[in-house]
Amino acid sequence: MDDRNNKRDLVLSPGEYAYMQDVTKGVVKTYTGPTVVNPTAQERAVLFDQNSKRFLPCQIEDAVKQCAIAPEGFYIILKNPACKGDFPPFGGVYPSPELDVGKKINITGPCIFPLWPGQIFKLLQGHHLRSNQYLLVRVYNEDEARRNWGKAVIKPAADGQTDAPEVMSDIPPELNVGTQFIIKGTDVSFYIPPTGVGVVPDENGLYVRDALTLERLEYCILVEQNGKKRFERGPQVVFPEPTESFITRDSQRKFRALELNEIQGLHVKIIAPYQEGKIKYQEGDEIFITGKETAIYFPREEHSLVRYDGKDKHFAVAVPAGDARYVMNRKTGAIRMVQGPAMLLPSPIDEVIVRRVLS
């Protein structure tokens, strides 16, 4: 059996620590290994519960805790650091110091240290990025972020590049609490944030996010918090801005461009003024795009497709030889007749196919 269960004395090995509380004063002391703990009648072993933030009594053998250890390539987020920034030295007993309760700091590995009573730590692996991945980071302490900005661990993605990318090397002018930044895998291959900056996890709790890889004939839509949309075409890797999000349809973030032939068309309404070449379009204008002038159509911010029966495309109507179709002008009511053989594709802006009713 373990000797700790056979006697009251507690032996702490290197890399271990334990808390003992004076029941007459409530003071909690930290014992760090290697050492032997000989508790008096006025002392009891306690544990710090991270959920309730309270010290709970326990069996003396259960008070032994492993020191916080961060291997190389990892980092520790430490909450409630000591005001002096120190940790309990190894091999002794120390009273609790004053803590900066509510603050947190980032400590880059390799490192090992015991925790003062009331401290909480979280071990995270440094963030490795491929060229089609990115991180969303947020400033939570402006002063600490400015003071420690240059202490971030950054490995450039480009071969032979030794300096940090410009976007991360210089302190941004607008470094306020809540400011967000995008760290692209095309610029940085490895990143550990400094104190004052944290990496924001996604809805699944993952820190590294996947950018969107677009192939030819593919596009995506990103929307800003102010409602402004951005359309991107492939082939390329698309990284969102900190305040942008991808628009999804049926859980898909990328869409196929509309391919048109000569007997197909799209009815488009202009929702924002723009100029294409020498032609100026005003808000509210309507255009009919066919495969004759546009074989492949990519949506744009100023366009809104007018759908009929839930369909985007308009298809020509076959008029065989010896047959005919009546076409009415929407604006004047005038009717013209189209005789076959023909493929009839009237513009829905001005015309509609009608039937003649015989009495």
C-alpha positions in Angstrom: 0.0 0.0 0.0 1.0 3.6 -0.5 2.8 5.0 2.6 0.6 8.0 2.5 -2.3 5.9 3.7 -0.3 4.4 6.6 0.8 7.6 8.3 -0.2 11.1 8.9 2.9 12.7 7.4 2.7 13.6 3.7 5.7 13.2 1.5 5.6 15.5 -1.6 7.7 14.5 -4.5 9.3 17.0 -6.9 6.6 18.5 -9.1 3.9 18.2 -6.5 2.2 20.6 -4.1 -0.6 20.6 -1.5 -2.7 23.1 0.5 -3.0 23.1 4.3 -5.4 25.4 6.1 -5.1 26.7 9.7 -8.6 26.0 11.1 -8.1 28.7 13.8 -7.3 31.5 11.4 -8.4 30.3 8.0 -5.0 30.9 6.4 -4.1 28.5 3.6 -0.5 27.6 3.1 1.2 26.1 0.0 3.6 23.1 0.5 5.8 22.4 -2.5 7.8 19.3 -3.1 10.3 17.8 -2.4 9.3 18.2 1.2 7.5 16.4 4.1 4.3 17.8 5.5 3.8 17.4 9.2 0.3 18.9 9.9 -0.4 20.0 13.4 -3.7 19.6 15.2 -4.8 23.0 14.0 -4.2 22.2 10.3 -6.3 20.3 7.8 -5.8 19.4 4.1 -8.0 21.3 1.6 -8.6 21.4 -2.1 -9.6 24.4 -4.2 -12.7 23.7 -6.2 -12.6 25.5 -9.5 -16.4 25.4 -10.0 -17.5 26.7 -6.7 -14.4 28.8 -6.1 -14.2 27.5 -2.5 -11.7 25.5 -0.4 -13.1 22.1 0.5 -11.6 19.8 3.2 -10.3 16.5 2.1 -8.2 13.5 3.1 -4.5 14.4 3.4 -3.5 12.0 0.7 -6.1 13.6 -1.7 -4.5 17.0 -1.3 -1.5 16.2 -3.5 -1.7 18.0 -6.8 0.6 17.9 -9.9 2.2 21.2 -10.7 1.1 23.1 -13.8 3.3 21.9 -16.7 3.4 23.3 -20.2 5.7 21.4 -22.7 7.4 23.2 -25.5 4.8 24.3 -28.1 2.1 24.7 -25.4 0.9 27.6 -23.3 -1.0 28.1 -20.0 -3.8 30.5 -19.4 -3.5 31.4 -15.7 -6.3 33.1 -13.9 -5.8 35.1 -10.7 -2.0 35.6 -11.0 -0.1 36.8 -8.0 0.3 40.6 -7.8 4.1 40.2 -7.7 3.9 37.7 -10.6 5.8 35.0 -8.7 5.0 31.3 -7.9 5.7 29.2 -4.9 9.4 28.0 -5.0 10.0 24.3 -4.8 10.8 22.6 -1.6 9.1 24.6 1.2 6.0 26.1 2.7 4.6 29.5 1.9 1.7 31.7 2.9 -0.8 32.8 0.4 0.1 36.1 -1.4 -2.2 38.8 -2.7 -3.7 37.8 -6.0 -5.0 39.9 -9.0 -8.4 38.2 -8.8 -10.2 38.3 -12.1 -7.2 38.8 -14.3 -5.5 36.2 -16.5 -2.1 35.9 -18.1 -0.6 33.7 -20.9 2.5 31.7 -20.0 4.5 30.1 -22.8 6.0 26.7 -22.3 8.3 25.0 -21.5 7.5 25.8 -17.8 6.5 24.2 -14.6 5.2 25.8 -11.4 2.9 25.1 -8.4 -0.3 27.2 -8.0 -1.1 29.6 -5.3 -4.4 29.0 -3.4 -7.2 30.4 -5.6 -5.4 30.1 -8.9 -6.9 28.3 -12.0 -5.0 27.3 -15.1 -5.8 25.9 -18.5 -3.3 24.1 -20.7 -3.6 24.7 -24.4 -1.5 23.5 -27.4 0.0 26.2 -29.6 -2.0 26.8 -32.7 -0.7 25.2 -35.8 -2.1 26.6 -39.1 -2.2 25.3 -42.6 -2.5 27.7 -45.5 -6.3 27.3 -45.6 -6.8 27.8 -41.9 -7.1 30.9 -39.7 -7.5 32.1 -36.1 -9.9 34.7 -34.7 -8.2 36.5 -31.8 -9.8 39.1 -29.5 -8.3 41.7 -27.2 -9.6 41.3 -23.6 -7.1 43.6 -21.9 -5.9 46.7 -23.8 -3.0 47.7 -21.6 -1.6 44.2 -21.3 -2.0 43.6 -25.0 0.0 46.7 -25.8 2.6 45.8 -23.2 3.0 42.2 -24.4 2.2 42.4 -28.1 5.8 41.7 -29.1 5.9 38.6 -26.8 3.6 36.6 -29.0 5.1 33.4 -30.4 4.8 33.7 -34.2 6.3 31.4 -36.8 6.0 32.8 -40.4 4.5 30.5 -43.0 6.8 31.5 -45.9 10.0 29.5 -46.3 13.0 31.5 -45.5 11.0 34.3 -43.8 12.4 35.0 -40.3 10.4 38.2 -39.4 6.8 38.1 -38.2 4.2 39.2 -40.7 3.6 43.0 -40.8 0.1 42.6 -39.6 1.3 40.9 -36.3 4.7 42.6 -35.8 3.5 46.2 -35.3 1.1 47.2 -32.6 -2.2 48.0 -34.3 -3.4 51.6 -33.7 -6.9 50.6 -32.7 -6.1 48.0 -30.0 -9.2 48.4 -27.8 -11.0 45.8 -25.6 -13.1 43.6 -27.9 -11.1 44.3 -31.1 -10.8 41.2 -33.2 -8.1 40.2 -35.7 -7.8 37.4 -38.3 -4.5 35.5 -38.3 -4.2 33.7 -41.7 -2.4 30.5 -42.3 -0.9 32.0 -45.4 1.1 34.4 -43.1 1.6 32.4 -39.9 2.2 28.7 -39.4 2.3 28.7 -35.6 0.9 31.2 -33.0 0.7 31.6 -29.3 -1.1 34.7 -28.1 0.5 37.2 -25.6 -1.1 38.3 -22.4 -4.1 40.5 -23.1 -5.1 38.6 -26.2 -7.1 35.4 -26.5 -8.0 33.0 -29.3 -11.8 32.8 -29.8 -13.1 29.2 -30.2 -15.9 28.4 -32.7 -19.3 27.0 -31.9 -17.7 23.5 -31.6 -15.0 24.6 -29.2 -12.2 24.5 -31.8 -9.7 27.2 -32.0 -8.3 26.7 -35.5 -10.9 27.5 -38.2 -11.1 26.4 -41.8 -11.1 29.0 -44.5 -13.1 28.3 -47.6 -11.4 26.9 -50.7 -13.2 27.8 -53.9 -12.6 26.0 -57.2 -13.4 27.3 -60.6 -17.1 28.1 -61.2 -17.7 28.3 -57.4 -18.4 31.4 -55.3 -19.3 32.3 -51.7 -21.1 35.1 -50.0 -19.9 36.8 -46.8 -22.0 39.3 -44.8 -20.8 42.0 -42.5 -22.4 42.9 -39.2 -23.9 46.0 -41.0 -25.5 43.8 -43.6 -23.1 44.5 -46.4 -22.3 41.5 -48.5 -19.1 40.4 -50.2 -19.0 38.0 -53.2 -15.9 36.0 -53.9 -15.2 33.8 -56.9 -12.9 30.8 -57.2 -10.2 29.6 -57.6 -8.9 31.1 -54.3 -8.9 30.6 -50.6 -11.3 33.0 -48.9 -10.6 34.3 -45.4 -13.4 36.3 -43.6 -12.8 39.6 -41.9 -13.2 39.6 -38.1 -16.8 40.9 -38.4 -17.9 38.8 -41.4 -19.6 35.4 -41.5 -20.3 33.0 -44.4 -23.8 32.7 -45.7 -24.9 29.1 -45.7 -27.6 27.3 -47.6 -28.4 23.7 -46.7 -25.2 23.7 -44.5 -23.1 24.7 -47.6 -20.9 27.7 -47.7 -19.9 27.6 -51.3 -22.2 27.6 -54.4 -22.0 26.8 -58.1 -22.2 29.5 -60.7 -25.2 29.4 -63.0 -24.4 28.1 -66.4 -26.6 29.3 -69.2 -27.0 28.4 -72.9 -28.7 30.3 -75.7 -32.2 29.2 -74.7 -31.9 30.0 -71.0 -32.1 33.3 -69.2 -32.1 35.1 -65.8 -34.4 37.9 -64.7 -32.4 40.2 -62.5 -33.5 43.3 -60.5 -30.9 46.0 -59.7 -31.0 46.7 -55.9 -28.0 49.1 -55.8 -26.7 51.5 -58.5 -23.4 50.6 -60.2 -21.6 51.0 -63.5 -20.3 48.2 -65.8 -18.3 49.5 -68.6 -20.1 52.5 -70.1 -23.5 51.3 -68.9 -24.9 52.7 -65.7 -27.6 50.9 -63.8 -29.9 52.5 -61.3 -31.7 51.0 -58.3 -34.9 49.4 -59.4 -33.8 48.6 -63.0 -34.4 45.2 -64.4 -32.3 43.2 -66.9 -32.7 39.9 -68.6 -29.5 38.0 -69.0 -29.3 35.1 -71.5 -26.7 32.6 -72.4 -25.9 34.5 -75.6 -24.1 37.3 -73.8 -23.3 35.6 -70.4 -22.6 31.8 -70.6 -21.6 31.7 -66.9 -23.3 34.0 -64.3 -21.8 34.9 -60.9 -24.2 36.7 -58.6 -23.0 40.2 -57.4 -24.0 42.5 -54.5 -26.1 44.8 -56.7 -28.2 41.9 -58.2 -31.3 40.1 -56.9 -32.7 37.2 -58.9 -36.4 37.3 -59.6 -37.7 33.8 -59.2 -40.8 32.3 -60.7 -42.3 29.2 -59.1 -39.1 28.9 -57.1 -36.9 28.6 -60.1 -34.0 30.9 -61.1 -33.7 30.1 -64.8 -36.2 30.9 -67.6 -36.3 28.3 -70.4 -37.3 28.9 -74.0 -40.5 27.4 -75.4 -40.3 25.3 -78.5 -42.5 26.4 -81.3 -42.7 23.6 -83.9 -43.2 24.3 -87.6 -46.8 25.0 -88.4 -47.5 26.2 -84.8 -47.4 29.7 -83.3 -47.4 31.4 -79.9 -49.0 34.7 -78.8 -46.8 37.1 -76.9 -48.2 40.1 -75.0 -46.4 43.2 -74.1 -46.7 43.8 -70.4 -46.7 47.6 -70.6 -48.9 48.2 -73.6 -51.0 45.1 -73.9 -50.1 44.7 -77.5 -50.0 41.1 -78.8 -47.7 39.7 -81.4 -47.5 36.2 -82.9 -44.4 34.1 -83.2 -44.5 31.4 -85.8 -42.5 28.2 -85.8 -40.1 26.7 -86.1 -38.5 28.8 -83.3 -37.2 28.7 -79.7 -39.2 31.4 -78.0 -37.5 33.1 -75.1 -39.3 36.3 -74.4 -37.9 38.8 -71.9 -40.1 38.6 -68.7 -39.4 42.3 -68.1 -41.6 43.3 -71.1 -43.4 40.2 -72.5 -45.4 37.2 -71.4 -46.7 34.2 -73.4 -50.5 34.2 -73.5 -53.2 31.9 -74.9 -56.1 32.9 -77.1 -59.4 31.8 -75.7 -61.9 30.7 -78.3 -65.6 31.1 -77.6 
